[in-house]
Amino acid sequence: MNIYDNEEFFTSYIALRNGQNYNDLLETPAMLSLIGDVKGKDILDIGCGFGKTDSMLIDMGASSVIGIDKSEKMIRKAMAENSRDRIEYMVMDAEDITLPSNAFDIVYSSLCFHYIEDYSSLLRNIHRMLKSGGMLLFSQEHPITTADYDGSFSSDNRSYTFSSYQKEGRRCSTWFVDGVITYHRTFSTILTELVQNHFNINTVLEPKPTENAIKELPRIIREYEKPSFLILKSYKI
Ligand SMILES: C[S@@+](CC[C@H](N)C(=O)[O-])C[C@H]1O[C@@H](n2cnc3c(N)ncnc32)[C@H](O)[C@@H]1O
């Protein structure tokens, strides 16, 4: 079962998203700063969650958005809260996407790739579904976070735990509940596999919080010590 369909996890995650959070203050603005003009674009959102960004993309002028997510609870919430005429939500595993080839101008994915075991196979499938010259824009937890990181900061916010960076593969951690499975890949693997799967790399971003974000959520200043997110913008070649 996808951890996002675990009742306790889902309730805690939604509560997190309803307050001041890193997604709204840091990650989503950074992603949208890179996406460019979406007017008339057909977009696939992989791991769309409850669809908050998908309704924004339609409001920004996208021609169509397909949002897929493995979690039934997420897709139910997306349909209830972020439906639009030109959005279609589907329960679908990112590791087994069966949508048409050459169908999308943009494949967008926010904080889902670190849940994916076979990154290379996902990239091959995305390449197939993108139109010629199409954009892949994704964020994931930063590899210094996915390595082995227990979230501890010193009281002065200037040091943190970090280990096992070169040991790639499955991690089992506690976030709201025990048994949250993610996959660690090094920065070099993430970039090399993109290139080997015929994407060029346009932008690499480790987003930093704005003054306003720090005012809204003071602990986000820790992002200056350890970035939580890695964002990559690339194009199909
Ligand atoms: C951190 S949430 C982000 C949700 C959304 N992209 C957003 O930014 O609001 C990660 C999402 O990835 C989804 N996910 C995890 N593994 C997946 C998989 N194998 N296939 C599709 N979705 C997956 C989860 O169900 C969850 O909705």
The ligand as a Gaussian input file, in Angstrom:
#p B3LYP/6-31G(d) Opt

LIG

0 1
 C        5.016000      14.877000      -1.024000
 S        3.557000      14.406000      -1.904000
 C        3.485000      15.694000      -3.124000
 C        2.128000      15.835000      -3.739000
 C        2.013000      16.915000      -4.806000
 N        2.928000      16.703000      -5.909000
 C        2.225000      18.277000      -4.224000
 O        3.305000      18.850000      -4.420000
 O        1.317000      18.772000      -3.529000
 C        4.123000      12.998000      -2.845000
 C        3.034000      12.374000      -3.685000
 O        3.634000      11.341000      -4.477000
 C        2.704000      10.268000      -4.547000
 N        3.408000       9.035000      -4.897000
 C        4.325000       8.359000      -4.165000
 N        4.730000       7.266000      -4.827000
 C        4.053000       7.245000      -6.010000
 C        4.046000       6.377000      -7.129000
 N        4.811000       5.289000      -7.185000
 N        3.225000       6.680000      -8.153000
 C        2.438000       7.796000      -8.123000
 N        2.410000       8.640000      -7.093000
 C        3.207000       8.376000      -6.039000
 C        2.078000      10.231000      -3.170000
 O        0.886000       9.494000      -3.142000
 C        1.914000      11.710000      -2.886000
 O        0.672000      12.186000      -3.314000

